[in-house]
Amino acid sequence: MSQQDTHSWRASYIPVTRKHLADKLTIMNSYRGTIGILTGGGDVPGLNPAIRAITIRAIREGYRVVGIRRGWAGLVDYVPDPEADNSNNVRHLTEDVVNRAGRTGGTFLHSSRTRPSHLPISKVPDHLAGVYTDEINDITPTILSNLEHIGIDNLIPIGGDDTLSYGHRLHKEGIRVTAIPKTMDNDVPGTDYCIGFGTCVTRTIEMAHTLRTSAGSHERFLVIEVFGRYAGFSALLPAMAGASDRCIIPEHPFDMDQLTELMCYDRTRHPSNYSVVLVSEGATMSHQTEMSFESEEADQYGHRKLGGIGDKVAWALKENSPKWNAGRRVNVVSQRLGYLVRCGDPDALDSIVPMAFGNLALDLILEGTYGRLVSVRNGTYDNVPLDVVVGTKKVVDVEKYYNMERLRPFYHSFNRRPIFIMTSDM
């Protein structure tokens, strides 16, 4: 950053009242650089508390903080012209801004699933139309140039393995990257916990218990579709906590007759004649060749939107039930939780962990350590090399934690296991 640029941000950022004069001089004399923050992928509760923690700590350590809007899209669409209006791409973050947002869910910086290394020609901004002309473009050189133009010295992406894999790419290109894991599925490798998972589990348990009243009133099966593309943690943990009788996870293709028999058995044991199954959105029946998708359209990371397996299970349960219910068909309540578990305010865990993750990221930056992913490992805050997010997937160890005969969690010894039991990949 040039001296002129440094002076301009100081002039707009530092308080000018007499009360803050001493702080003003201290901060001006100890300016350390600029930190950029972005959030990518799906929204989860806990993102705003993480942004707040980073910003407040960074400002007090002498950094300027910039929020990059709409994930990597903010850097794609940024126009490196002093006369350009980039307010839709970047914004200056202050304590006032983050304090107002820090108690809320979602991300006030907004998000996207933009992938700068695989950008379709239709997403190339107008000012780059003559530069990138292929059907799919790697515009990383432009991203690097824009980061330099904005003056970002340290970059903190918050996201899942898709968002963070591009963060790793930038780290290899020489950018100082410190990453924070976020995902409802809790499937980022290298950490036992990702921001958003606690609220997901809490809401799933609450809603499963709430939906029981309808299932019990009508003596039905209750099928609840939950998050989990490749990993079944968001179904297995609530089931272990008593939210359901059975759970279906992506790691184990299931037999529909087996599930129906078990559900009928569970139903006869409930006083109100109902039973409950949680179904991960990425689960497949044993005869299926692929997951259930809403459409053929894929995002820039190659993912099609999942949805529909819950309804397929519900229909099959209803059709198969007479075989194990003395010839009588059992009706079904089918509910897809979807955004209901990712909207709204964070729970206690997703208020505390993001605060710690934000401070951990600043600790690494202050000590000059980059290319790391902050993490929780066996109940202890830690960090691991960022390249852990590339080429590996974190999934449930079926042999250890999933009873394939009973379609439910194993309840083995919990001694010295992480708080979420099966979420460690150690």
N, C-alpha and C positions, 0 to 999 in steps of 0.2 A: 504494500500500500504506500502511495506517495505521501510526502509531508503535507501536501495540500489536501488530499483526501482525508488523512488522519485529522487535520485541523477541522475540516468541515463536519465530520461526525462528532468530534468532541464538542464543537460549538452547539450542535443540536441536541446532544445527549446529556451533557453535564448540567446539573441544576445550577441556576444562576443567582438564587437567593443568598443573602448574607449567611443564613443558617447553615447552608451547605458549602460555603466557600472553602473551608478546610478540606472537606471531602473532595471537592472539585480539583483542588491543587494536587491532592494525593493521587487521585485516579489519573489525572492528566500526566503526571510524572511517572506512572507505572503502567502505562498502556502496553498490553501484551500482544494484542492482535485481534482478529475477528473470528468468531465461531459461527458457523452456519448449521442450522438444524432443519431437518425435513422429516416428514412422516409419509410412508408409502404403503400401498396395499389397502386392505380393509381397515375400517375404523374399529377401535376397541376402547372400552373405558380404561383410563390410565395414561393415555397419550398426553393430555394436557397437563397432568401433574408432573410427567417427565420433562416436558418443555419448560414448565415453571421452575423445576429444580435446577435444570441446566442453566437457565437464564439468570436466576438470582445469584447462584454461586459464581457464574462466569463474570457477571458485572462486578461483583464484590472483589473478584480477583484481578480486575483491571481489563477485562475483555469487552469488546463490542460484540453484540449478538444480533444475528440476522436470521429471520425465519424464511425458509424457501417454501413457497406455497405450491400445493398440489403435487407433493412428492418430487420425483425427478422431472416432472413436466415443467416445473418452475424454471429449471435450468435449461430445458429444451427451448422454451418460449422466450427466454430472456433476450433482450435486444441491447447489445453493448454500445449504446449511443447515449451520451449525456443528455440529449434532448428527448429521449424516448421515455414513455410512461411505463415503468416496470412495476407499478403498484400491485398488479395482479400476479406477479412472479416472486417478488421478495418484499419483506417488510422488516423494519427495524423493531427489535423487541426490547421492551423496558419492563421494569418491575410492575408498574401499573397495569400494563397489558397482560402479563402472564398471571398476575394475582387475580384478575377478574375471571380469567378462563380456567385457572388451575383447579378449581373445585368441580368442574363439569366433565361430562363424558365427551366422546368423539375427539376430533382434532380441529382446533380453530385455524390451523395452518392448511387444512384440507388435505386431500390425498388423491392418488390416482394409481393406476397400474401401468404407467408409462415406463418403457424400457429403452433407454437411449442407445443401447447397442443393437437393438432390433426394431428400429422405428419405421413403421410403414410410411410409404410416400404420402399417404393421405394425412398423416400427422406431422409432416415436416412443416414448420411455420413459414409464412410467406417470405420473410426476410432471408430464408435459407433455401428457397425454392430452386435457385440456380446452382447451389452447392451440392445438394444431395438429390440424386435423380433415380436411384434404384428403387425397386419395389420394396425392399427392406434395406435400411441404412444403419450403419454404425456411426453415430454422430459424436462419439466420445471426444474427438479433437475440439469440437465446438463447446462441449461441456467443460473441458479443461480450460479453454480460453475464457468462458463466462465466469468460472470460479475465480480466475485471476482478476478479471475486470471488476467483479464485485468486491474483491479484496479478502476473500475467505482464506484464512490460514489453517483452520481446523474444521473438519466436517463431521457432524454427528447424524448419521441416518438412523431412524427408528423404524423397524419393520420386520417382516418375516424373511425367510431365506431367499425369496425372489428379490426383494428390495435390497437386502444386504449382499447378495451376490454381485450386484452392480457396484455397491460400495467397495467390495473387495477388488473389483476391476479398477476402480479409481485409485485405491491404495497401491496397486501394482504400477499404476501410471505416475506415482509420486505424490499423490494427495495424502495429507495427514487425516486418516479416517479412524474414528472410534465409534463402534456400533452398539446399538441397544436392541435386544430382541423383543418382538411383539407379535403375537398371533393368538387367536382364540383356540387353535388346535394344540398349542404348546409343542409344536413340532420343529422348532429351530434347534439344530444339533448344538452340543456344547454347553447347554444350560438346562437345569431342572425346571426352570420357570421362565415363562414369557409374559410380558404385560398383556392383560386381558383375560388370561386363563382363569384366574380366581373368580372374577365376576361371571364368566361363562358357566363355571361349575355351580356357583351359588344360585344363579338364575335358573339353570336347568333343574336343580333339585327343587327349588321353590315352585316352578311351573309344573313339574311332574306331579308334585303333591297336590297342587291346585286342580289339575285336570282329573285327578282321581275321583273327584266328586261326581263328575259327569259319567265317567266310565262305570263307577259303582252304582249310580242311580239307574242305569240302563242294563247292568250286568254284561258289559261289553269288554272286548279287548281294547287296550289303549296303546297305540303306536305313536311314538314321538321321534321325529327325525331331528337329529342334532348335528352340529358341526363335526368335521373330521374327514378331510379328503383322503389322506394317506395314513393318518394316525388316529387311533381310537381312544385317546386319553379323555376326550370330552364326553364320551359315552361310558367308559369303564369306571372313571372316578365317581360320577353320580350314582351309577349302579352299585358300586361298593358302599356308598353312603346310604343306600336304601331307597333310591329314587325309582328303581324298577326291579322287576323280577329277573329279567334277562336283558342282555345287551348284545348288539351286533356291531362288529368293528371291521374296518377295511382290511386289516391284516389277515383275516380268516374268512374266506368264502363260506357261506353257510347253506345248509340244506333246509329248504322250506318245510318239509314234512317234520323234520326234527324240531324246528322252532314251533310249529303248530302243536305238536304233541306236548311239548313243555309248557306252552301257554295254556293249553286246556287243563293240564295238571295243576298249574298255579291257580287257575281260575276256580277250580273246585275247592281249593284250600283257603280262599278268601271268604270271609263272612258275607260280603256283598257281591260275590260271584263276578269278579273282574280280575284281569292281570295286565301287567305293563311291560313293554319292551322299548328300550332306547335303541335307535338305529342310526349309526353314523352315515352321513350323506355320501361317503365314498364306499360304503359296503356293497358287496355283490353277492348274489345268489350263486350257488355252486355251478349252475348251468350257464351263467352269464359270461360273456366274453369281455365286457367293459362296464364301467360305472354308468349310473343313470344321470343323464344330462338334460338341462332345460332346452338347449338349442345346440346347433352345430357351431355357432360363433365362438371363437377362442380369443383370449386376450393376448397381449404382446409377449407374455411368458408361456404361451401355448396351452393355457388352461381354459377349458370350457366350463361354464357355470353348472355346478352340480345341483341336482334336485329331482325328487320323484321317487326315490327308493322307498321312502316311508309309505307312500300311497300304494306302491306295488306290493309291499309286504302286507299292508292292510287288506288289500283285495284278496291276496292269496290265503291269508289267515281265515277270512270269511268263507272262501270257497272250500278250503280244506278241513275246516273245523268239524263238520258232521262226522268225519271218520273217527275222531277221538271224543266226541260229545254225544254219544248215543243217537247219532243220526240227525241231530238238531244243529242248525247253523247259528254261529255266534256273530253278532254284528260288531262293528269296529268304530272306535273314535280315532281318527288320524289327525295329527297336528304336527306341523313343521314349525320349529321354534325360530330358526333363522335370525333375523335382525332383532328379535325380541331379547336375545341374550347378549347382544353387542351394543345396544343403544342405552342411553341414560347414563347415570352417574356411576363411577367406579365403587366397588365394595372396599372394605378396609385394606385387604391385601393389595388391590390395584391402586390404592392411594399411597401405601407405604413403600412397596417395592419400586415404583417409578421414581420416587424421591431418592431412594438409595442408588438406583441405576444412574440417575443424572449426576449425582455426586461422585460415583465411581468413575464415570466418563471424564469428569473434570480432574479427578486425581491422576488419571492416566495422562491427560493432556499436560498437566502441570509438571509431571515428571518426565515428559518428553517421550512417552511410550505410545506408539501408534500401530494401526493394523490389528486392533484387539476388539473382542466382543465381550462386553460386561456380562456377568452370568451369576447364577446361583448354583453351587455345587454341593450336594449333601448338606443343605441348610446353611451354607456359608457363602457370602458374597465373594466373587472372584472374577477373573477374566481369562479368556482363552484366545488363541490365534484366530483371526477373522476367517482364515481359509477353511475353518471347520464347516462353514455354511455351503461350501462348494463341493458338489459331487457326492454328498451323503444325505441320508434322510434319517430323522429320528422317529422311530415307530415303537409300538408296544412289542415287548418281547413276549410272544404268545406262549412259549413253553413255560415261562416263569409266572405269568400273570393272568392268563386266560384259560379257563376250563372249556375246551372245545366240545366236550361231551354234554356239558350243562349250559353252555352259552352264557356264561357269567364269570365274574372275576374269581381267581383263586384267593383264598384267605390264608396264606401261609404266614410265617413269622414276619413281623414288621420290625424286628430289632435292627437298629442302625440303618433303616431305610429313610429316604427323603420324606418330607412332610406329605408329598403327593404320591408316595409309595413307589409307583412304577415309572416315574418320569425321568429317572436318571439313566443316562446312556453309558455309564461307567461299567 
